[in-house]
Amino acid sequence: MEFDDWVCLEAGEDDYVIERFEVRVKGKKPLVLNKPSYSKLLFVTQQYLNIKLEPAKQFICESVLDTPDPLSFDEYRRMREVLEKHLAK
């Protein structure tokens, strides 16, 4: 899946301040980060979800940075599956 210019105009690390970042996965304790830097947010999310770097970047960008209402990981996964099926047509 490619990023369009209108989705992420500037992906700079100083473009935002996240007060609290929380991810919940069934069967695990929640991941909670308070005021994380981008590098910490990326690294810890990647480790917590046990995914590679690019999917972790996409998860953070699509579920947090590019939305007024953050998504859960399950919502993100479902959204991504629908978009990939739609784009494959």
Biopython code that builds the backbone (N, CA, C, O; Angstrom):
import numpy as np
from Bio.PDB.StructureBuilder import StructureBuilder

atoms = [
    (1, "MET", "N", (0.850, -1.177, 0.000)),
    (1, "MET", "CA", (0.000, 0.000, 0.000)),
    (1, "MET", "C", (0.893, 1.236, 0.000)),
    (1, "MET", "O", (1.802, 1.340, 0.823)),
    (2, "GLU", "N", (0.648, 2.164, -0.904)),
    (2, "GLU", "CA", (1.458, 3.363, -1.030)),
    (2, "GLU", "C", (0.791, 4.541, -0.329)),
    (2, "GLU", "O", (-0.435, 4.611, -0.243)),
    (3, "PHE", "N", (1.608, 5.462, 0.169)),
    (3, "PHE", "CA", (1.073, 6.692, 0.755)),
    (3, "PHE", "C", (0.807, 7.690, -0.363)),
    (3, "PHE", "O", (1.645, 7.883, -1.244)),
    (4, "ASP", "N", (-0.353, 8.319, -0.325)),
    (4, "ASP", "CA", (-0.665, 9.391, -1.259)),
    (4, "ASP", "C", (-0.254, 10.707, -0.615)),
    (4, "ASP", "O", (-0.255, 10.835, 0.609)),
    (5, "ASP", "N", (0.098, 11.684, -1.448)),
    (5, "ASP", "CA", (0.527, 12.978, -0.925)),
    (5, "ASP", "C", (-0.531, 13.627, -0.044)),
    (5, "ASP", "O", (-0.190, 14.286, 0.939)),
    (6, "TRP", "N", (-1.803, 13.455, -0.375)),
    (6, "TRP", "CA", (-2.864, 14.095, 0.403)),
    (6, "TRP", "C", (-3.099, 13.423, 1.737)),
    (6, "TRP", "O", (-3.699, 14.022, 2.629)),
    (7, "VAL", "N", (-2.641, 12.194, 1.897)),
    (7, "VAL", "CA", (-2.840, 11.484, 3.159)),
    (7, "VAL", "C", (-1.830, 11.948, 4.200)),
    (7, "VAL", "O", (-2.186, 12.149, 5.361)),
    (8, "CYS", "N", (-0.595, 12.117, 3.804)),
    (8, "CYS", "CA", (0.469, 12.465, 4.747)),
    (8, "CYS", "C", (1.333, 13.544, 4.102)),
    (8, "CYS", "O", (2.370, 13.242, 3.511)),
    (9, "LEU", "N", (0.909, 14.798, 4.213)),
    (9, "LEU", "CA", (1.617, 15.880, 3.541)),
    (9, "LEU", "C", (3.026, 16.062, 4.069)),
    (9, "LEU", "O", (3.974, 16.181, 3.292)),
    (10, "GLU", "N", (3.171, 16.084, 5.381)),
    (10, "GLU", "CA", (4.484, 16.212, 5.998)),
    (10, "GLU", "C", (4.578, 15.177, 7.102)),
    (10, "GLU", "O", (3.791, 15.182, 8.049)),
    (11, "ALA", "N", (5.538, 14.302, 6.967)),
    (11, "ALA", "CA", (5.685, 13.233, 7.956)),
    (11, "ALA", "C", (6.766, 13.578, 8.966)),
    (11, "ALA", "O", (7.444, 12.689, 9.482)),
    (12, "GLY", "N", (6.930, 14.856, 9.247)),
    (12, "GLY", "CA", (7.960, 15.276, 10.187)),
    (12, "GLY", "C", (7.646, 14.871, 11.610)),
    (12, "GLY", "O", (6.483, 14.800, 12.007)),
    (13, "GLU", "N", (8.684, 14.609, 12.368)),
    (13, "GLU", "CA", (8.517, 14.156, 13.741)),
    (13, "GLU", "C", (8.072, 15.276, 14.680)),
    (13, "GLU", "O", (7.583, 15.001, 15.775)),
    (14, "ASP", "N", (8.235, 16.534, 14.268)),
    (14, "ASP", "CA", (7.888, 17.657, 15.135)),
    (14, "ASP", "C", (6.500, 18.223, 14.841)),
    (14, "ASP", "O", (6.135, 19.268, 15.378)),
    (15, "ASP", "N", (5.730, 17.549, 14.002)),
    (15, "ASP", "CA", (4.426, 18.055, 13.591)),
    (15, "ASP", "C", (3.315, 17.770, 14.588)),
    (15, "ASP", "O", (2.178, 18.185, 14.364)),
    (16, "TYR", "N", (3.603, 17.086, 15.662)),
    (16, "TYR", "CA", (2.556, 16.675, 16.587)),
    (16, "TYR", "C", (3.110, 16.499, 17.992)),
    (16, "TYR", "O", (4.320, 16.403, 18.198)),
    (17, "VAL", "N", (2.194, 16.459, 18.949)),
    (17, "VAL", "CA", (2.535, 16.096, 20.328)),
    (17, "VAL", "C", (1.482, 15.087, 20.763)),
    (17, "VAL", "O", (0.288, 15.384, 20.758)),
    (18, "ILE", "N", (1.920, 13.916, 21.133)),
    (18, "ILE", "CA", (1.003, 12.885, 21.606)),
    (18, "ILE", "C", (1.119, 12.830, 23.115)),
    (18, "ILE", "O", (2.173, 12.498, 23.659)),
    (19, "GLU", "N", (0.035, 13.156, 23.783)),
    (19, "GLU", "CA", (0.027, 13.132, 25.250)),
    (19, "GLU", "C", (0.070, 11.704, 25.777)),
    (19, "GLU", "O", (0.821, 11.392, 26.702)),
    (20, "ARG", "N", (-0.749, 10.841, 25.174)),
    (20, "ARG", "CA", (-0.840, 9.453, 25.647)),
    (20, "ARG", "C", (-1.131, 8.556, 24.451)),
    (20, "ARG", "O", (-2.029, 8.837, 23.656)),
    (21, "PHE", "N", (-0.371, 7.484, 24.330)),
    (21, "PHE", "CA", (-0.546, 6.508, 23.257)),
    (21, "PHE", "C", (-0.836, 5.163, 23.909)),
    (21, "PHE", "O", (-0.100, 4.715, 24.789)),
    (22, "GLU", "N", (-1.902, 4.535, 23.474)),
    (22, "GLU", "CA", (-2.306, 3.264, 24.086)),
    (22, "GLU", "C", (-2.740, 2.284, 23.006)),
    (22, "GLU", "O", (-3.522, 2.629, 22.120)),
    (23, "VAL", "N", (-2.226, 1.057, 23.086)),
    (23, "VAL", "CA", (-2.616, -0.016, 22.177)),
    (23, "VAL", "C", (-3.012, -1.207, 23.033)),
    (23, "VAL", "O", (-2.329, -1.557, 23.995)),
    (24, "ARG", "N", (-4.125, -1.818, 22.666)),
    (24, "ARG", "CA", (-4.581, -3.014, 23.390)),
    (24, "ARG", "C", (-4.711, -4.167, 22.407)),
    (24, "ARG", "O", (-5.310, -4.031, 21.340)),
    (25, "VAL", "N", (-4.142, -5.298, 22.785)),
    (25, "VAL", "CA", (-4.232, -6.523, 22.001)),
    (25, "VAL", "C", (-4.740, -7.608, 22.936)),
    (25, "VAL", "O", (-4.250, -7.756, 24.056)),
    (26, "LYS", "N", (-5.716, -8.359, 22.473)),
    (26, "LYS", "CA", (-6.301, -9.412, 23.304)),
    (26, "LYS", "C", (-5.210, -10.389, 23.752)),
    (26, "LYS", "O", (-4.421, -10.871, 22.938)),
    (27, "GLY", "N", (-5.179, -10.670, 25.044)),
    (27, "GLY", "CA", (-4.213, -11.616, 25.592)),
    (27, "GLY", "C", (-2.913, -10.992, 26.066)),
    (27, "GLY", "O", (-2.050, -11.696, 26.590)),
    (28, "LYS", "N", (-2.751, -9.676, 25.891)),
    (28, "LYS", "CA", (-1.542, -8.967, 26.332)),
    (28, "LYS", "C", (-1.931, -7.810, 27.238)),
    (28, "LYS", "O", (-3.051, -7.302, 27.180)),
    (29, "LYS", "N", (-0.991, -7.411, 28.067)),
    (29, "LYS", "CA", (-1.192, -6.187, 28.839)),
    (29, "LYS", "C", (-1.168, -5.016, 27.858)),
    (29, "LYS", "O", (-0.465, -5.079, 26.850)),
    (30, "PRO", "N", (-1.923, -3.947, 28.132)),
    (30, "PRO", "CA", (-1.922, -2.805, 27.209)),
    (30, "PRO", "C", (-0.564, -2.106, 27.157)),
    (30, "PRO", "O", (0.176, -2.060, 28.139)),
    (31, "LEU", "N", (-0.269, -1.569, 25.983)),
    (31, "LEU", "CA", (0.923, -0.742, 25.804)),
    (31, "LEU", "C", (0.486, 0.694, 26.039)),
    (31, "LEU", "O", (-0.400, 1.194, 25.345)),
    (32, "VAL", "N", (1.096, 1.362, 27.006)),
    (32, "VAL", "CA", (0.752, 2.749, 27.321)),
    (32, "VAL", "C", (2.037, 3.567, 27.344)),
    (32, "VAL", "O", (2.966, 3.259, 28.091)),
    (33, "LEU", "N", (2.083, 4.613, 26.519)),
    (33, "LEU", "CA", (3.233, 5.518, 26.472)),
    (33, "LEU", "C", (2.735, 6.939, 26.706)),
    (33, "LEU", "O", (1.766, 7.368, 26.080)),
    (34, "ASN", "N", (3.379, 7.659, 27.590)),
    (34, "ASN", "CA", (3.039, 9.052, 27.856)),
    (34, "ASN", "C", (4.082, 9.962, 27.223)),
    (34, "ASN", "O", (5.277, 9.845, 27.497)),
    (35, "LYS", "N", (3.611, 10.870, 26.370)),
    (35, "LYS", "CA", (4.456, 11.840, 25.658)),
    (35, "LYS", "C", (5.680, 11.184, 25.008)),
    (35, "LYS", "O", (6.812, 11.588, 25.275)),
    (36, "PRO", "N", (5.457, 10.172, 24.155)),
    (36, "PRO", "CA", (6.600, 9.502, 23.529)),
    (36, "PRO", "C", (7.182, 10.327, 22.381)),
    (36, "PRO", "O", (6.465, 11.074, 21.716)),
    (37, "SER", "N", (8.472, 10.185, 22.161)),
    (37, "SER", "CA", (9.082, 10.735, 20.951)),
    (37, "SER", "C", (8.665, 9.820, 19.799)),
    (37, "SER", "O", (8.193, 8.706, 20.027)),
    (38, "TYR", "N", (8.841, 10.291, 18.567)),
    (38, "TYR", "CA", (8.465, 9.466, 17.419)),
    (38, "TYR", "C", (9.273, 8.176, 17.389)),
    (38, "TYR", "O", (8.717, 7.106, 17.140)),
    (39, "SER", "N", (10.570, 8.260, 17.638)),
    (39, "SER", "CA", (11.412, 7.061, 17.581)),
    (39, "SER", "C", (11.009, 6.048, 18.649)),
    (39, "SER", "O", (10.980, 4.846, 18.384)),
    (40, "LYS", "N", (10.699, 6.523, 19.848)),
    (40, "LYS", "CA", (10.258, 5.608, 20.906)),
    (40, "LYS", "C", (8.902, 5.011, 20.553)),
    (40, "LYS", "O", (8.689, 3.810, 20.719)),
    (41, "LEU", "N", (7.994, 5.836, 20.070)),
    (41, "LEU", "CA", (6.673, 5.370, 19.669)),
    (41, "LEU", "C", (6.791, 4.275, 18.609)),
    (41, "LEU", "O", (6.136, 3.237, 18.709)),
    (42, "LEU", "N", (7.614, 4.504, 17.611)),
    (42, "LEU", "CA", (7.799, 3.546, 16.529)),
    (42, "LEU", "C", (8.431, 2.251, 17.028)),
    (42, "LEU", "O", (7.925, 1.165, 16.744)),
    (43, "PHE", "N", (9.524, 2.357, 17.763)),
    (43, "PHE", "CA", (10.247, 1.175, 18.229)),
    (43, "PHE", "C", (9.394, 0.321, 19.164)),
    (43, "PHE", "O", (9.305, -0.894, 18.987)),
    (44, "VAL", "N", (8.775, 0.942, 20.146)),
    (44, "VAL", "CA", (8.003, 0.190, 21.140)),
    (44, "VAL", "C", (6.753, -0.423, 20.504)),
    (44, "VAL", "O", (6.386, -1.550, 20.835)),
    (45, "THR", "N", (6.098, 0.301, 19.599)),
    (45, "THR", "CA", (4.928, -0.243, 18.907)),
    (45, "THR", "C", (5.315, -1.441, 18.055)),
    (45, "THR", "O", (4.620, -2.457, 18.039)),
    (46, "GLN", "N", (6.419, -1.312, 17.354)),
    (46, "GLN", "CA", (6.913, -2.413, 16.520)),
    (46, "GLN", "C", (7.182, -3.654, 17.370)),
    (46, "GLN", "O", (6.807, -4.762, 16.987)),
    (47, "GLN", "N", (7.819, -3.475, 18.505)),
    (47, "GLN", "CA", (8.123, -4.597, 19.389)),
    (47, "GLN", "C", (6.854, -5.184, 19.997)),
    (47, "GLN", "O", (6.704, -6.404, 20.063)),
    (48, "TYR", "N", (5.949, -4.330, 20.435)),
    (48, "TYR", "CA", (4.720, -4.784, 21.095)),
    (48, "TYR", "C", (3.841, -5.596, 20.147)),
    (48, "TYR", "O", (3.313, -6.641, 20.527)),
    (49, "LEU", "N", (3.684, -5.112, 18.905)),
    (49, "LEU", "CA", (2.835, -5.798, 17.938)),
    (49, "LEU", "C", (3.571, -6.903, 17.190)),
    (49, "LEU", "O", (2.958, -7.683, 16.462)),
    (50, "ASN", "N", (4.888, -6.965, 17.374)),
    (50, "ASN", "CA", (5.732, -7.973, 16.722)),
    (50, "ASN", "C", (5.565, -7.911, 15.201)),
    (50, "ASN", "O", (5.287, -8.914, 14.544)),
    (51, "ILE", "N", (5.746, -6.691, 14.660)),
    (51, "ILE", "CA", (5.638, -6.472, 13.225)),
    (51, "ILE", "C", (6.895, -5.767, 12.737)),
    (51, "ILE", "O", (7.668, -5.233, 13.533)),
    (52, "LYS", "N", (7.094, -5.769, 11.423)),
    (52, "LYS", "CA", (8.270, -5.131, 10.834)),
    (52, "LYS", "C", (8.128, -3.610, 10.863)),
    (52, "LYS", "O", (7.076, -3.075, 11.212)),
    (53, "LEU", "N", (9.196, -2.937, 10.493)),
    (53, "LEU", "CA", (9.263, -1.477, 10.577)),
    (53, "LEU", "C", (8.202, -0.776, 9.730)),
    (53, "LEU", "O", (7.497, 0.099, 10.234)),
    (54, "GLU", "N", (8.075, -1.143, 8.458)),
    (54, "GLU", "CA", (7.126, -0.454, 7.575)),
    (54, "GLU", "C", (5.674, -0.608, 8.030)),
    (54, "GLU", "O", (4.950, 0.386, 8.065)),
    (55, "PRO", "N", (5.216, -1.831, 8.384)),
    (55, "PRO", "CA", (3.843, -1.923, 8.909)),
    (55, "PRO", "C", (3.647, -1.118, 10.195)),
    (55, "PRO", "O", (2.564, -0.579, 10.424)),
    (56, "ALA", "N", (4.673, -1.030, 11.028)),
    (56, "ALA", "CA", (4.568, -0.232, 12.259)),
    (56, "ALA", "C", (4.413, 1.250, 11.913)),
    (56, "ALA", "O", (3.602, 1.945, 12.525)),
    (57, "LYS", "N", (5.179, 1.735, 10.945)),
    (57, "LYS", "CA", (5.057, 3.132, 10.508)),
    (57, "LYS", "C", (3.667, 3.400, 9.951)),
    (57, "LYS", "O", (3.058, 4.426, 10.256)),
    (58, "GLN", "N", (3.165, 2.477, 9.133)),
    (58, "GLN", "CA", (1.834, 2.647, 8.554)),
    (58, "GLN", "C", (0.763, 2.637, 9.633)),
    (58, "GLN", "O", (-0.178, 3.430, 9.588)),
    (59, "PHE", "N", (0.904, 1.743, 10.602)),
    (59, "PHE", "CA", (-0.070, 1.674, 11.699)),
    (59, "PHE", "C", (-0.125, 3.002, 12.448)),
    (59, "PHE", "O", (-1.208, 3.527, 12.707)),
    (60, "ILE", "N", (1.033, 3.541, 12.795)),
    (60, "ILE", "CA", (1.080, 4.805, 13.535)),
    (60, "ILE", "C", (0.531, 5.948, 12.686)),
    (60, "ILE", "O", (-0.265, 6.757, 13.163)),
    (61, "CYS", "N", (0.955, 6.009, 11.441)),
    (61, "CYS", "CA", (0.521, 7.100, 10.568)),
    (61, "CYS", "C", (-0.985, 7.056, 10.323)),
    (61, "CYS", "O", (-1.664, 8.075, 10.455)),
    (62, "GLU", "N", (-1.510, 5.889, 9.968)),
    (62, "GLU", "CA", (-2.924, 5.788, 9.611)),
    (62, "GLU", "C", (-3.852, 5.797, 10.817)),
    (62, "GLU", "O", (-4.975, 6.292, 10.724)),
    (63, "SER", "N", (-3.411, 5.268, 11.931)),
    (63, "SER", "CA", (-4.321, 5.155, 13.074)),
    (63, "SER", "C", (-4.217, 6.305, 14.065)),
    (63, "SER", "O", (-5.121, 6.503, 14.876)),
    (64, "VAL", "N", (-3.136, 7.060, 14.013)),
    (64, "VAL", "CA", (-2.957, 8.134, 14.988)),
    (64, "VAL", "C", (-2.732, 9.479, 14.315)),
    (64, "VAL", "O", (-3.500, 10.414, 14.541)),
    (65, "LEU", "N", (-1.708, 9.594, 13.505)),
    (65, "LEU", "CA", (-1.301, 10.894, 12.981)),
    (65, "LEU", "C", (-2.259, 11.465, 11.946)),
    (65, "LEU", "O", (-2.428, 12.683, 11.878)),
    (66, "ASP", "N", (-2.892, 10.616, 11.136)),
    (66, "ASP", "CA", (-3.748, 11.108, 10.062)),
    (66, "ASP", "C", (-5.233, 11.049, 10.389)),
    (66, "ASP", "O", (-6.060, 11.163, 9.484)),
    (67, "THR", "N", (-5.590, 10.876, 11.644)),
    (67, "THR", "CA", (-7.002, 10.778, 11.994)),
    (67, "THR", "C", (-7.327, 11.637, 13.208)),
    (67, "THR", "O", (-6.511, 11.745, 14.123)),
    (68, "PRO", "N", (-8.510, 12.250, 13.229)),
    (68, "PRO", "CA", (-8.918, 12.975, 14.428)),
    (68, "PRO", "C", (-9.323, 12.014, 15.547)),
    (68, "PRO", "O", (-9.215, 12.347, 16.727)),
    (69, "ASP", "N", (-9.796, 10.806, 15.165)),
    (69, "ASP", "CA", (-10.204, 9.793, 16.140)),
    (69, "ASP", "C", (-9.317, 8.568, 15.973)),
    (69, "ASP", "O", (-9.464, 7.849, 14.985)),
    (70, "PRO", "N", (-8.408, 8.305, 16.894)),
    (70, "PRO", "CA", (-7.506, 7.155, 16.762)),
    (70, "PRO", "C", (-8.260, 5.834, 16.654)),
    (70, "PRO", "O", (-9.353, 5.681, 17.200)),
    (71, "LEU", "N", (-7.659, 4.881, 15.941)),
    (71, "LEU", "CA", (-8.241, 3.564, 15.728)),
    (71, "LEU", "C", (-7.596, 2.528, 16.632)),
    (71, "LEU", "O", (-6.451, 2.683, 17.057)),
    (72, "SER", "N", (-8.340, 1.474, 16.919)),
    (72, "SER", "CA", (-7.730, 0.325, 17.591)),
    (72, "SER", "C", (-6.964, -0.469, 16.533)),
    (72, "SER", "O", (-7.180, -0.263, 15.339)),
    (73, "PHE", "N", (-6.085, -1.359, 16.944)),
    (73, "PHE", "CA", (-5.322, -2.145, 15.978)),
    (73, "PHE", "C", (-6.259, -3.017, 15.149)),
    (73, "PHE", "O", (-6.052, -3.170, 13.945)),
    (74, "ASP", "N", (-7.290, -3.593, 15.776)),
    (74, "ASP", "CA", (-8.250, -4.419, 15.033)),
    (74, "ASP", "C", (-8.996, -3.594, 13.989)),
    (74, "ASP", "O", (-9.201, -4.059, 12.868)),
    (75, "GLU", "N", (-9.405, -2.375, 14.344)),
    (75, "GLU", "CA", (-10.072, -1.492, 13.385)),
    (75, "GLU", "C", (-9.126, -1.145, 12.238)),
    (75, "GLU", "O", (-9.528, -1.126, 11.074)),
    (76, "TYR", "N", (-7.877, -0.873, 12.573)),
    (76, "TYR", "CA", (-6.880, -0.561, 11.555)),
    (76, "TYR", "C", (-6.705, -1.742, 10.603)),
    (76, "TYR", "O", (-6.684, -1.562, 9.386)),
    (77, "ARG", "N", (-6.580, -2.947, 11.154)),
    (77, "ARG", "CA", (-6.369, -4.143, 10.344)),
    (77, "ARG", "C", (-7.556, -4.363, 9.404)),
    (77, "ARG", "O", (-7.367, -4.652, 8.222)),
    (78, "ARG", "N", (-8.781, -4.226, 9.930)),
    (78, "ARG", "CA", (-9.974, -4.398, 9.097)),
    (78, "ARG", "C", (-10.036, -3.330, 8.004)),
    (78, "ARG", "O", (-10.356, -3.637, 6.856)),
    (79, "MET", "N", (-9.730, -2.080, 8.356)),
    (79, "MET", "CA", (-9.733, -1.001, 7.382)),
    (79, "MET", "C", (-8.720, -1.280, 6.273)),
    (79, "MET", "O", (-9.008, -1.079, 5.093)),
    (80, "ARG", "N", (-7.569, -1.729, 6.652)),
    (80, "ARG", "CA", (-6.516, -2.008, 5.681)),
    (80, "ARG", "C", (-6.906, -3.152, 4.743)),
    (80, "ARG", "O", (-6.660, -3.078, 3.539)),
    (81, "GLU", "N", (-7.513, -4.207, 5.292)),
    (81, "GLU", "CA", (-7.957, -5.332, 4.462)),
    (81, "GLU", "C", (-8.985, -4.874, 3.430)),
    (81, "GLU", "O", (-8.917, -5.271, 2.266)),
    (82, "VAL", "N", (-9.929, -4.048, 3.849)),
    (82, "VAL", "CA", (-10.951, -3.542, 2.929)),
    (82, "VAL", "C", (-10.305, -2.692, 1.840)),
    (82, "VAL", "O", (-10.637, -2.838, 0.664)),
    (83, "LEU", "N", (-9.393, -1.811, 2.219)),
    (83, "LEU", "CA", (-8.722, -0.961, 1.228)),
    (83, "LEU", "C", (-7.899, -1.781, 0.246)),
    (83, "LEU", "O", (-7.912, -1.506, -0.954)),
    (84, "GLU", "N", (-7.188, -2.778, 0.740)),
    (84, "GLU", "CA", (-6.371, -3.609, -0.148)),
    (84, "GLU", "C", (-7.241, -4.389, -1.126)),
    (84, "GLU", "O", (-6.879, -4.529, -2.294)),
    (85, "LYS", "N", (-8.392, -4.903, -0.663)),
    (85, "LYS", "CA", (-9.312, -5.615, -1.560)),
    (85, "LYS", "C", (-9.863, -4.658, -2.609)),
    (85, "LYS", "O", (-9.964, -5.008, -3.785)),
    (86, "HIS", "N", (-10.217, -3.457, -2.182)),
    (86, "HIS", "CA", (-10.757, -2.460, -3.103)),
    (86, "HIS", "C", (-9.717, -2.058, -4.151)),
    (86, "HIS", "O", (-10.042, -1.945, -5.333)),
    (87, "LEU", "N", (-8.480, -1.845, -3.731)),
    (87, "LEU", "CA", (-7.429, -1.429, -4.660)),
    (87, "LEU", "C", (-7.014, -2.555, -5.598)),
    (87, "LEU", "O", (-6.496, -2.293, -6.683)),
    (88, "ALA", "N", (-7.233, -3.801, -5.198)),
    (88, "ALA", "CA", (-6.861, -4.945, -6.030)),
    (88, "ALA", "C", (-7.830, -5.143, -7.196)),
    (88, "ALA", "O", (-7.505, -5.849, -8.151)),
    (89, "LYS", "N", (-9.019, -4.530, -7.133)),
    (89, "LYS", "CA", (-10.032, -4.695, -8.199)),
    (89, "LYS", "C", (-9.628, -4.000, -9.469)),
    (89, "LYS", "O", (-10.363, -4.040, -10.455)),
]
sb = StructureBuilder()
sb.init_structure("model")
sb.init_model(0)
sb.init_chain("A")
sb.init_seg("    ")
for serial, (resi, resn, name, xyz) in enumerate(atoms, 1):
    if name == "N":
        sb.init_residue(resn, " ", resi, " ")
    sb.init_atom(name, np.array(xyz, "f"), 0.0, 1.0, " ", f" {name:<3s}", serial, name[0])
structure = sb.get_structure()
